Amino acid sequence: TAPAGERRPEYQPEVSGALRLHAPLPLDLSAWTSLSHVGRQYCVHPDLQRTVTLESSRWLDVGAVRRIDSRAAGIPPVTISLIVSNVTDAVIYEQCGLPREGRTLRLQVEVF
């Protein structure tokens, strides 16, 4: 619990939201980008035993997806995704003292 006089709701951002754009591309590709924002929040830091401010943060994710449907050749459909999370390598705190991962590249293959 927060010390007396410092009671603010924890992990309740002032505002949060995201904007996502998706576009089809040639060769059965599609691309997307997502811009997210989380406003200022407060938390009781476990080491300091007081309420601290988590400043607002913004991050950008981008990705490309290709679906390959080869059922005619006896191969199940496959979706291949290449995703870059937190492109700008922003420092994002979702909890006191615990930052989210930095820039991350993911390759994902789904077989249906």
Backbone atoms as SQL, in Angstrom:
CREATE TABLE atoms (id INTEGER PRIMARY KEY, chain TEXT, resi INTEGER, resn TEXT, atom TEXT, x REAL, y REAL, z REAL);
INSERT INTO atoms VALUES
  (1, 'A', 1, 'THR', 'N', 0.844, -1.188, 0.000),
  (2, 'A', 1, 'THR', 'CA', 0.000, 0.000, 0.000),
  (3, 'A', 1, 'THR', 'C', 0.878, 1.236, 0.000),
  (4, 'A', 2, 'ALA', 'N', 0.329, 2.314, -0.493),
  (5, 'A', 2, 'ALA', 'CA', 1.067, 3.579, -0.557),
  (6, 'A', 2, 'ALA', 'C', 1.103, 4.235, 0.810),
  (7, 'A', 3, 'PRO', 'N', 2.186, 4.935, 1.098),
  (8, 'A', 3, 'PRO', 'CA', 2.234, 5.682, 2.357),
  (9, 'A', 3, 'PRO', 'C', 1.096, 6.700, 2.410),
  (10, 'A', 4, 'ALA', 'N', 0.703, 7.082, 3.615),
  (11, 'A', 4, 'ALA', 'CA', -0.399, 8.033, 3.787),
  (12, 'A', 4, 'ALA', 'C', -0.126, 9.320, 3.010),
  (13, 'A', 5, 'GLY', 'N', -1.158, 9.845, 2.372),
  (14, 'A', 5, 'GLY', 'CA', -1.027, 11.083, 1.614),
  (15, 'A', 5, 'GLY', 'C', -0.555, 10.890, 0.183),
  (16, 'A', 6, 'GLU', 'N', -0.131, 9.685, -0.182),
  (17, 'A', 6, 'GLU', 'CA', 0.370, 9.428, -1.533),
  (18, 'A', 6, 'GLU', 'C', -0.499, 8.386, -2.232),
  (19, 'A', 7, 'ARG', 'N', -1.759, 8.465, -2.082),
  (20, 'A', 7, 'ARG', 'CA', -2.632, 7.437, -2.644),
  (21, 'A', 7, 'ARG', 'C', -3.141, 7.834, -4.018),
  (22, 'A', 8, 'ARG', 'N', -2.536, 7.273, -5.010),
  (23, 'A', 8, 'ARG', 'CA', -2.982, 7.434, -6.389),
  (24, 'A', 8, 'ARG', 'C', -3.238, 6.028, -6.921),
  (25, 'A', 9, 'PRO', 'N', -4.187, 5.890, -7.820),
  (26, 'A', 9, 'PRO', 'CA', -4.425, 4.555, -8.370),
  (27, 'A', 9, 'PRO', 'C', -3.192, 4.058, -9.125),
  (28, 'A', 10, 'GLU', 'N', -2.824, 2.828, -8.865),
  (29, 'A', 10, 'GLU', 'CA', -1.662, 2.263, -9.540),
  (30, 'A', 10, 'GLU', 'C', -2.037, 1.746, -10.925),
  (31, 'A', 11, 'TYR', 'N', -1.104, 1.933, -11.867),
  (32, 'A', 11, 'TYR', 'CA', -1.206, 1.372, -13.223),
  (33, 'A', 11, 'TYR', 'C', -2.504, 1.754, -13.927),
  (34, 'A', 12, 'GLN', 'N', -2.966, 2.956, -13.688),
  (35, 'A', 12, 'GLN', 'CA', -4.151, 3.488, -14.372),
  (36, 'A', 12, 'GLN', 'C', -3.686, 4.684, -15.197),
  (37, 'A', 13, 'PRO', 'N', -3.349, 4.480, -16.468),
  (38, 'A', 13, 'PRO', 'CA', -2.830, 5.592, -17.268),
  (39, 'A', 13, 'PRO', 'C', -3.877, 6.686, -17.465),
  (40, 'A', 14, 'GLU', 'N', -3.377, 7.916, -17.617),
  (41, 'A', 14, 'GLU', 'CA', -4.266, 9.038, -17.890),
  (42, 'A', 14, 'GLU', 'C', -5.040, 8.793, -19.178),
  (43, 'A', 15, 'VAL', 'N', -4.350, 8.270, -20.171),
  (44, 'A', 15, 'VAL', 'CA', -4.950, 7.962, -21.464),
  (45, 'A', 15, 'VAL', 'C', -4.114, 6.870, -22.123),
  (46, 'A', 16, 'SER', 'N', -4.744, 6.044, -22.917),
  (47, 'A', 16, 'SER', 'CA', -4.008, 5.046, -23.685),
  (48, 'A', 16, 'SER', 'C', -4.748, 4.798, -24.984),
  (49, 'A', 17, 'GLY', 'N', -4.021, 4.388, -25.984),
  (50, 'A', 17, 'GLY', 'CA', -4.658, 4.123, -27.263),
  (51, 'A', 17, 'GLY', 'C', -3.649, 3.619, -28.276),
  (52, 'A', 18, 'ALA', 'N', -4.170, 3.186, -29.407),
  (53, 'A', 18, 'ALA', 'CA', -3.318, 2.676, -30.473),
  (54, 'A', 18, 'ALA', 'C', -3.977, 2.968, -31.815),
  (55, 'A', 19, 'LEU', 'N', -3.133, 3.130, -32.803),
  (56, 'A', 19, 'LEU', 'CA', -3.577, 3.326, -34.173),
  (57, 'A', 19, 'LEU', 'C', -2.876, 2.278, -35.014),
  (58, 'A', 20, 'ARG', 'N', -3.650, 1.511, -35.767),
  (59, 'A', 20, 'ARG', 'CA', -3.067, 0.437, -36.572),
  (60, 'A', 20, 'ARG', 'C', -3.499, 0.612, -38.014),
  (61, 'A', 21, 'LEU', 'N', -2.527, 0.550, -38.914),
  (62, 'A', 21, 'LEU', 'CA', -2.784, 0.637, -40.348),
  (63, 'A', 21, 'LEU', 'C', -2.365, -0.661, -41.004),
  (64, 'A', 22, 'HIS', 'N', -3.178, -1.127, -41.939),
  (65, 'A', 22, 'HIS', 'CA', -2.927, -2.391, -42.622),
  (66, 'A', 22, 'HIS', 'C', -3.051, -2.147, -44.114),
  (67, 'A', 23, 'ALA', 'N', -2.112, -2.701, -44.904),
  (68, 'A', 23, 'ALA', 'CA', -2.158, -2.491, -46.353),
  (69, 'A', 23, 'ALA', 'C', -1.798, -3.779, -47.088),
  (70, 'A', 24, 'PRO', 'N', -2.623, -4.160, -48.076),
  (71, 'A', 24, 'PRO', 'CA', -2.260, -5.307, -48.906),
  (72, 'A', 24, 'PRO', 'C', -1.148, -4.912, -49.881),
  (73, 'A', 25, 'LEU', 'N', -0.247, -5.838, -50.147),
  (74, 'A', 25, 'LEU', 'CA', 0.866, -5.616, -51.066),
  (75, 'A', 25, 'LEU', 'C', 0.865, -6.709, -52.135),
  (76, 'A', 26, 'PRO', 'N', 1.619, -6.535, -53.209),
  (77, 'A', 26, 'PRO', 'CA', 1.719, -7.586, -54.234),
  (78, 'A', 26, 'PRO', 'C', 2.311, -8.879, -53.661),
  (79, 'A', 27, 'LEU', 'N', 2.183, -9.955, -54.407),
  (80, 'A', 27, 'LEU', 'CA', 2.738, -11.275, -54.058),
  (81, 'A', 27, 'LEU', 'C', 2.115, -11.861, -52.797),
  (82, 'A', 28, 'ASP', 'N', 0.832, -11.612, -52.573),
  (83, 'A', 28, 'ASP', 'CA', 0.117, -12.131, -51.394),
  (84, 'A', 28, 'ASP', 'C', 0.731, -11.679, -50.073),
  (85, 'A', 29, 'LEU', 'N', 1.354, -10.529, -50.081),
  (86, 'A', 29, 'LEU', 'CA', 1.907, -9.952, -48.862),
  (87, 'A', 29, 'LEU', 'C', 0.956, -8.912, -48.309),
  (88, 'A', 30, 'SER', 'N', 1.029, -8.699, -47.033),
  (89, 'A', 30, 'SER', 'CA', 0.338, -7.573, -46.418),
  (90, 'A', 30, 'SER', 'C', 1.274, -7.012, -45.349),
  (91, 'A', 31, 'ALA', 'N', 1.174, -5.724, -45.136),
  (92, 'A', 31, 'ALA', 'CA', 2.026, -5.061, -44.154),
  (93, 'A', 31, 'ALA', 'C', 1.148, -4.277, -43.191),
  (94, 'A', 32, 'TRP', 'N', 1.636, -4.078, -41.993),
  (95, 'A', 32, 'TRP', 'CA', 0.905, -3.305, -41.000),
  (96, 'A', 32, 'TRP', 'C', 1.895, -2.528, -40.139),
  (97, 'A', 33, 'THR', 'N', 1.392, -1.494, -39.544),
  (98, 'A', 33, 'THR', 'CA', 2.156, -0.732, -38.567),
  (99, 'A', 33, 'THR', 'C', 1.202, -0.333, -37.447),
  (100, 'A', 34, 'SER', 'N', 1.718, -0.257, -36.254),
  (101, 'A', 34, 'SER', 'CA', 0.911, 0.068, -35.095),
  (102, 'A', 34, 'SER', 'C', 1.669, 1.064, -34.229),
  (103, 'A', 35, 'LEU', 'N', 1.024, 2.178, -33.931),
  (104, 'A', 35, 'LEU', 'CA', 1.582, 3.186, -33.043),
  (105, 'A', 35, 'LEU', 'C', 0.749, 3.176, -31.769),
  (106, 'A', 36, 'SER', 'N', 1.395, 2.961, -30.631),
  (107, 'A', 36, 'SER', 'CA', 0.684, 2.862, -29.349),
  (108, 'A', 36, 'SER', 'C', 1.177, 3.931, -28.384),
  (109, 'A', 37, 'HIS', 'N', 0.286, 4.341, -27.496),
  (110, 'A', 37, 'HIS', 'CA', 0.610, 5.357, -26.488),
  (111, 'A', 37, 'HIS', 'C', -0.041, 4.963, -25.163),
  (112, 'A', 38, 'VAL', 'N', 0.722, 5.091, -24.088),
  (113, 'A', 38, 'VAL', 'CA', 0.197, 4.916, -22.732),
  (114, 'A', 38, 'VAL', 'C', 0.612, 6.147, -21.943),
  (115, 'A', 39, 'GLY', 'N', -0.354, 6.810, -21.354),
  (116, 'A', 39, 'GLY', 'CA', -0.092, 8.038, -20.603),
  (117, 'A', 39, 'GLY', 'C', 0.576, 7.779, -19.265),
  (118, 'A', 40, 'ARG', 'N', 0.843, 8.863, -18.553),
  (119, 'A', 40, 'ARG', 'CA', 1.494, 8.810, -17.250),
  (120, 'A', 40, 'ARG', 'C', 0.700, 7.920, -16.291),
  (121, 'A', 41, 'GLN', 'N', 1.451, 7.148, -15.498),
  (122, 'A', 41, 'GLN', 'CA', 0.855, 6.257, -14.507),
  (123, 'A', 41, 'GLN', 'C', 1.634, 6.393, -13.200),
  (124, 'A', 42, 'TYR', 'N', 1.103, 5.798, -12.154),
  (125, 'A', 42, 'TYR', 'CA', 1.754, 5.838, -10.848),
  (126, 'A', 42, 'TYR', 'C', 1.832, 4.429, -10.279),
  (127, 'A', 43, 'CYS', 'N', 2.861, 4.207, -9.457),
  (128, 'A', 43, 'CYS', 'CA', 2.983, 2.912, -8.786),
  (129, 'A', 43, 'CYS', 'C', 3.776, 3.096, -7.497),
  (130, 'A', 44, 'VAL', 'N', 3.618, 2.166, -6.593),
  (131, 'A', 44, 'VAL', 'CA', 4.410, 2.164, -5.368),
  (132, 'A', 44, 'VAL', 'C', 5.639, 1.311, -5.656),
  (133, 'A', 45, 'HIS', 'N', 6.793, 1.967, -5.675),
  (134, 'A', 45, 'HIS', 'CA', 8.045, 1.272, -5.985),
  (135, 'A', 45, 'HIS', 'C', 8.415, 0.359, -4.818),
  (136, 'A', 46, 'PRO', 'N', 8.664, -0.929, -5.073),
  (137, 'A', 46, 'PRO', 'CA', 8.914, -1.863, -3.966),
  (138, 'A', 46, 'PRO', 'C', 10.199, -1.573, -3.195),
  (139, 'A', 47, 'ASP', 'N', 11.215, -0.995, -3.847),
  (140, 'A', 47, 'ASP', 'CA', 12.468, -0.705, -3.148),
  (141, 'A', 47, 'ASP', 'C', 12.415, 0.638, -2.419),
  (142, 'A', 48, 'LEU', 'N', 11.750, 1.622, -3.020),
  (143, 'A', 48, 'LEU', 'CA', 11.707, 2.962, -2.436),
  (144, 'A', 48, 'LEU', 'C', 10.571, 3.137, -1.434),
  (145, 'A', 49, 'GLN', 'N', 9.579, 2.258, -1.480),
  (146, 'A', 49, 'GLN', 'CA', 8.412, 2.317, -0.593),
  (147, 'A', 49, 'GLN', 'C', 7.693, 3.662, -0.687),
  (148, 'A', 50, 'ARG', 'N', 7.597, 4.193, -1.908),
  (149, 'A', 50, 'ARG', 'CA', 6.853, 5.423, -2.133),
  (150, 'A', 50, 'ARG', 'C', 6.273, 5.391, -3.543),
  (151, 'A', 51, 'THR', 'N', 5.316, 6.279, -3.758),
  (152, 'A', 51, 'THR', 'CA', 4.693, 6.366, -5.071),
  (153, 'A', 51, 'THR', 'C', 5.647, 7.057, -6.039),
  (154, 'A', 52, 'VAL', 'N', 5.843, 6.446, -7.200),
  (155, 'A', 52, 'VAL', 'CA', 6.678, 7.042, -8.244),
  (156, 'A', 52, 'VAL', 'C', 5.841, 7.173, -9.518),
  (157, 'A', 53, 'THR', 'N', 6.311, 8.031, -10.416),
  (158, 'A', 53, 'THR', 'CA', 5.616, 8.281, -11.677),
  (159, 'A', 53, 'THR', 'C', 6.263, 7.488, -12.796),
  (160, 'A', 54, 'LEU', 'N', 5.442, 6.797, -13.554),
  (161, 'A', 54, 'LEU', 'CA', 5.894, 6.163, -14.801),
  (162, 'A', 54, 'LEU', 'C', 5.479, 7.115, -15.918),
  (163, 'A', 55, 'GLU', 'N', 6.439, 7.741, -16.563),
  (164, 'A', 55, 'GLU', 'CA', 6.134, 8.715, -17.601),
  (165, 'A', 55, 'GLU', 'C', 5.443, 8.047, -18.783),
  (166, 'A', 56, 'SER', 'N', 4.753, 8.862, -19.559),
  (167, 'A', 56, 'SER', 'CA', 4.054, 8.329, -20.730),
  (168, 'A', 56, 'SER', 'C', 5.064, 7.743, -21.712),
  (169, 'A', 57, 'SER', 'N', 4.605, 6.805, -22.521),
  (170, 'A', 57, 'SER', 'CA', 5.489, 6.162, -23.483),
  (171, 'A', 57, 'SER', 'C', 4.746, 5.913, -24.789),
  (172, 'A', 58, 'ARG', 'N', 5.516, 5.894, -25.861),
  (173, 'A', 58, 'ARG', 'CA', 4.991, 5.612, -27.188),
  (174, 'A', 58, 'ARG', 'C', 5.929, 4.618, -27.857),
  (175, 'A', 59, 'TRP', 'N', 5.352, 3.718, -28.633),
  (176, 'A', 59, 'TRP', 'CA', 6.187, 2.775, -29.365),
  (177, 'A', 59, 'TRP', 'C', 5.533, 2.425, -30.695),
  (178, 'A', 60, 'LEU', 'N', 6.379, 1.974, -31.607),
  (179, 'A', 60, 'LEU', 'CA', 5.969, 1.674, -32.966),
  (180, 'A', 60, 'LEU', 'C', 6.322, 0.231, -33.286),
  (181, 'A', 61, 'ASP', 'N', 5.360, -0.516, -33.785),
  (182, 'A', 61, 'ASP', 'CA', 5.573, -1.889, -34.240),
  (183, 'A', 61, 'ASP', 'C', 5.260, -1.948, -35.726),
  (184, 'A', 62, 'VAL', 'N', 5.998, -2.766, -36.470),
  (185, 'A', 62, 'VAL', 'CA', 5.724, -2.966, -37.897),
  (186, 'A', 62, 'VAL', 'C', 5.813, -4.452, -38.206),
  (187, 'A', 63, 'GLY', 'N', 5.121, -4.861, -39.259),
  (188, 'A', 63, 'GLY', 'CA', 5.163, -6.265, -39.621),
  (189, 'A', 63, 'GLY', 'C', 4.743, -6.507, -41.055),
  (190, 'A', 64, 'ALA', 'N', 5.131, -7.655, -41.550),
  (191, 'A', 64, 'ALA', 'CA', 4.719, -8.098, -42.881),
  (192, 'A', 64, 'ALA', 'C', 4.291, -9.557, -42.762),
  (193, 'A', 65, 'VAL', 'N', 3.259, -9.915, -43.511),
  (194, 'A', 65, 'VAL', 'CA', 2.681, -11.263, -43.430),
  (195, 'A', 65, 'VAL', 'C', 2.482, -11.797, -44.845),
  (196, 'A', 66, 'ARG', 'N', 2.796, -13.074, -45.022),
  (197, 'A', 66, 'ARG', 'CA', 2.509, -13.743, -46.289),
  (198, 'A', 66, 'ARG', 'C', 1.849, -15.072, -45.997),
  (199, 'A', 67, 'ARG', 'N', 0.729, -15.316, -46.671),
  (200, 'A', 67, 'ARG', 'CA', 0.018, -16.594, -46.530),
  (201, 'A', 67, 'ARG', 'C', 0.258, -17.403, -47.796),
  (202, 'A', 68, 'ILE', 'N', 0.690, -18.637, -47.607),
  (203, 'A', 68, 'ILE', 'CA', 0.951, -19.537, -48.726),
  (204, 'A', 68, 'ILE', 'C', -0.051, -20.677, -48.625),
  (205, 'A', 69, 'ASP', 'N', -0.901, -20.784, -49.621),
  (206, 'A', 69, 'ASP', 'CA', -1.935, -21.827, -49.625),
  (207, 'A', 69, 'ASP', 'C', -1.591, -22.829, -50.719),
  (208, 'A', 70, 'SER', 'N', -1.015, -23.960, -50.315),
  (209, 'A', 70, 'SER', 'CA', -0.553, -24.975, -51.257),
  (210, 'A', 70, 'SER', 'C', -1.319, -26.279, -51.105),
  (211, 'A', 71, 'ARG', 'N', -2.604, -26.176, -50.745),
  (212, 'A', 71, 'ARG', 'CA', -3.373, -27.407, -50.538),
  (213, 'A', 71, 'ARG', 'C', -3.430, -28.266, -51.796),
  (214, 'A', 72, 'ALA', 'N', -3.379, -27.627, -52.959),
  (215, 'A', 72, 'ALA', 'CA', -3.419, -28.387, -54.212),
  (216, 'A', 72, 'ALA', 'C', -2.212, -29.315, -54.315),
  (217, 'A', 73, 'ALA', 'N', -1.085, -28.927, -53.711),
  (218, 'A', 73, 'ALA', 'CA', 0.123, -29.763, -53.742),
  (219, 'A', 73, 'ALA', 'C', 0.178, -30.696, -52.535),
  (220, 'A', 74, 'GLY', 'N', -0.876, -30.725, -51.731),
  (221, 'A', 74, 'GLY', 'CA', -0.909, -31.595, -50.559),
  (222, 'A', 74, 'GLY', 'C', -0.182, -31.034, -49.350),
  (223, 'A', 75, 'ILE', 'N', 0.138, -29.759, -49.382),
  (224, 'A', 75, 'ILE', 'CA', 0.843, -29.105, -48.279),
  (225, 'A', 75, 'ILE', 'C', -0.157, -28.198, -47.557),
  (226, 'A', 76, 'PRO', 'N', -0.205, -28.247, -46.239),
  (227, 'A', 76, 'PRO', 'CA', -1.157, -27.385, -45.521),
  (228, 'A', 76, 'PRO', 'C', -0.800, -25.899, -45.687),
  (229, 'A', 77, 'PRO', 'N', -1.801, -25.031, -45.553),
  (230, 'A', 77, 'PRO', 'CA', -1.534, -23.595, -45.650),
  (231, 'A', 77, 'PRO', 'C', -0.545, -23.133, -44.569),
  (232, 'A', 78, 'VAL', 'N', 0.287, -22.171, -44.930),
  (233, 'A', 78, 'VAL', 'CA', 1.316, -21.645, -44.038),
  (234, 'A', 78, 'VAL', 'C', 1.217, -20.121, -44.048),
  (235, 'A', 79, 'THR', 'N', 1.344, -19.520, -42.883),
  (236, 'A', 79, 'THR', 'CA', 1.429, -18.064, -42.769),
  (237, 'A', 79, 'THR', 'C', 2.782, -17.722, -42.166),
  (238, 'A', 80, 'ILE', 'N', 3.517, -16.847, -42.850),
  (239, 'A', 80, 'ILE', 'CA', 4.837, -16.430, -42.393),
  (240, 'A', 80, 'ILE', 'C', 4.759, -14.944, -42.044),
  (241, 'A', 81, 'SER', 'N', 5.188, -14.599, -40.833),
  (242, 'A', 81, 'SER', 'CA', 5.145, -13.213, -40.370),
  (243, 'A', 81, 'SER', 'C', 6.532, -12.769, -39.940),
  (244, 'A', 82, 'LEU', 'N', 6.892, -11.555, -40.315),
  (245, 'A', 82, 'LEU', 'CA', 8.108, -10.923, -39.847),
  (246, 'A', 82, 'LEU', 'C', 7.679, -9.653, -39.123),
  (247, 'A', 83, 'ILE', 'N', 8.013, -9.548, -37.845),
  (248, 'A', 83, 'ILE', 'CA', 7.510, -8.463, -37.000),
  (249, 'A', 83, 'ILE', 'C', 8.684, -7.807, -36.275),
  (250, 'A', 84, 'VAL', 'N', 8.696, -6.475, -36.280),
  (251, 'A', 84, 'VAL', 'CA', 9.661, -5.725, -35.479),
  (252, 'A', 84, 'VAL', 'C', 8.853, -4.955, -34.444),
  (253, 'A', 85, 'SER', 'N', 9.050, -5.307, -33.184),
  (254, 'A', 85, 'SER', 'CA', 8.360, -4.629, -32.081),
  (255, 'A', 85, 'SER', 'C', 9.272, -3.539, -31.520),
  (256, 'A', 86, 'ASN', 'N', 8.651, -2.428, -31.116),
  (257, 'A', 86, 'ASN', 'CA', 9.374, -1.308, -30.522),
  (258, 'A', 86, 'ASN', 'C', 10.523, -0.852, -31.436),
  (259, 'A', 87, 'VAL', 'N', 10.172, -0.509, -32.655),
  (260, 'A', 87, 'VAL', 'CA', 11.147, -0.123, -33.680),
  (261, 'A', 87, 'VAL', 'C', 12.091, 0.964, -33.189),
  (262, 'A', 88, 'THR', 'N', 11.583, 1.946, -32.473),
  (263, 'A', 88, 'THR', 'CA', 12.401, 3.073, -32.018),
  (264, 'A', 88, 'THR', 'C', 13.217, 2.759, -30.766),
  (265, 'A', 89, 'ASP', 'N', 13.095, 1.548, -30.244),
  (266, 'A', 89, 'ASP', 'CA', 13.828, 1.107, -29.056),
  (267, 'A', 89, 'ASP', 'C', 13.551, 2.016, -27.858),
  (268, 'A', 90, 'ALA', 'N', 12.292, 2.422, -27.712),
  (269, 'A', 90, 'ALA', 'CA', 11.886, 3.291, -26.611),
  (270, 'A', 90, 'ALA', 'C', 11.932, 2.531, -25.286),
  (271, 'A', 91, 'VAL', 'N', 12.229, 3.251, -24.213),
  (272, 'A', 91, 'VAL', 'CA', 12.189, 2.661, -22.871),
  (273, 'A', 91, 'VAL', 'C', 10.750, 2.757, -22.388),
  (274, 'A', 92, 'ILE', 'N', 10.143, 1.599, -22.137),
  (275, 'A', 92, 'ILE', 'CA', 8.730, 1.537, -21.768),
  (276, 'A', 92, 'ILE', 'C', 8.617, 0.776, -20.448),
  (277, 'A', 93, 'TYR', 'N', 8.068, 1.432, -19.436),
  (278, 'A', 93, 'TYR', 'CA', 7.842, 0.784, -18.149),
  (279, 'A', 93, 'TYR', 'C', 6.359, 0.512, -17.995),
  (280, 'A', 94, 'GLU', 'N', 6.015, -0.758, -17.861),
  (281, 'A', 94, 'GLU', 'CA', 4.625, -1.118, -17.598),
  (282, 'A', 94, 'GLU', 'C', 4.406, -1.380, -16.116),
  (283, 'A', 95, 'GLN', 'N', 5.487, -1.637, -15.402),
  (284, 'A', 95, 'GLN', 'CA', 5.436, -1.830, -13.957),
  (285, 'A', 95, 'GLN', 'C', 6.672, -1.173, -13.356),
  (286, 'A', 96, 'CYS', 'N', 6.603, -0.869, -12.078),
  (287, 'A', 96, 'CYS', 'CA', 7.746, -0.232, -11.413),
  (288, 'A', 96, 'CYS', 'C', 9.005, -1.075, -11.581),
  (289, 'A', 97, 'GLY', 'N', 10.026, -0.479, -12.178),
  (290, 'A', 97, 'GLY', 'CA', 11.315, -1.146, -12.286),
  (291, 'A', 97, 'GLY', 'C', 11.394, -2.266, -13.299),
  (292, 'A', 98, 'LEU', 'N', 10.332, -2.539, -14.041),
  (293, 'A', 98, 'LEU', 'CA', 10.334, -3.644, -15.001),
  (294, 'A', 98, 'LEU', 'C', 10.057, -3.124, -16.406),
  (295, 'A', 99, 'PRO', 'N', 11.113, -2.803, -17.166),
  (296, 'A', 99, 'PRO', 'CA', 10.880, -2.303, -18.516),
  (297, 'A', 99, 'PRO', 'C', 10.470, -3.427, -19.462),
  (298, 'A', 100, 'ARG', 'N', 9.721, -3.039, -20.494),
  (299, 'A', 100, 'ARG', 'CA', 9.415, -3.988, -21.574),
  (300, 'A', 100, 'ARG', 'C', 10.688, -4.221, -22.371),
  (301, 'A', 101, 'GLU', 'N', 10.661, -5.249, -23.185),
  (302, 'A', 101, 'GLU', 'CA', 11.821, -5.526, -24.027),
  (303, 'A', 101, 'GLU', 'C', 12.049, -4.366, -24.993),
  (304, 'A', 102, 'GLY', 'N', 13.289, -4.208, -25.425),
  (305, 'A', 102, 'GLY', 'CA', 13.622, -3.179, -26.405),
  (306, 'A', 102, 'GLY', 'C', 13.224, -3.654, -27.798),
  (307, 'A', 103, 'ARG', 'N', 13.895, -3.123, -28.790),
  (308, 'A', 103, 'ARG', 'CA', 13.605, -3.505, -30.177),
  (309, 'A', 103, 'ARG', 'C', 13.738, -5.029, -30.302),
  (310, 'A', 104, 'THR', 'N', 12.720, -5.657, -30.878),
  (311, 'A', 104, 'THR', 'CA', 12.683, -7.113, -30.984),
  (312, 'A', 104, 'THR', 'C', 12.255, -7.523, -32.383),
  (313, 'A', 105, 'LEU', 'N', 12.987, -8.429, -32.988),
  (314, 'A', 105, 'LEU', 'CA', 12.665, -8.974, -34.304),
  (315, 'A', 105, 'LEU', 'C', 12.140, -10.394, -34.110),
  (316, 'A', 106, 'ARG', 'N', 10.943, -10.663, -34.691),
  (317, 'A', 106, 'ARG', 'CA', 10.349, -11.994, -34.572),
  (318, 'A', 106, 'ARG', 'C', 10.026, -12.537, -35.950),
  (319, 'A', 107, 'LEU', 'N', 10.308, -13.806, -36.151),
  (320, 'A', 107, 'LEU', 'CA', 9.884, -14.532, -37.347),
  (321, 'A', 107, 'LEU', 'C', 8.932, -15.613, -36.856),
  (322, 'A', 108, 'GLN', 'N', 7.736, -15.615, -37.397),
  (323, 'A', 108, 'GLN', 'CA', 6.699, -16.542, -36.926),
  (324, 'A', 108, 'GLN', 'C', 6.183, -17.325, -38.108),
  (325, 'A', 109, 'VAL', 'N', 6.070, -18.640, -37.959),
  (326, 'A', 109, 'VAL', 'CA', 5.537, -19.508, -38.997),
  (327, 'A', 109, 'VAL', 'C', 4.376, -20.293, -38.409),
  (328, 'A', 110, 'GLU', 'N', 3.216, -20.180, -39.048),
  (329, 'A', 110, 'GLU', 'CA', 2.020, -20.904, -38.602),
  (330, 'A', 110, 'GLU', 'C', 1.611, -21.882, -39.695),
  (331, 'A', 111, 'VAL', 'N', 1.405, -23.130, -39.307),
  (332, 'A', 111, 'VAL', 'CA', 0.937, -24.154, -40.223),
  (333, 'A', 111, 'VAL', 'C', -0.466, -24.529, -39.796),
  (334, 'A', 112, 'PHE', 'N', -1.414, -24.508, -40.753),
  (335, 'A', 112, 'PHE', 'CA', -2.808, -24.778, -40.434),
  (336, 'A', 112, 'PHE', 'C', -3.202, -26.187, -40.794);
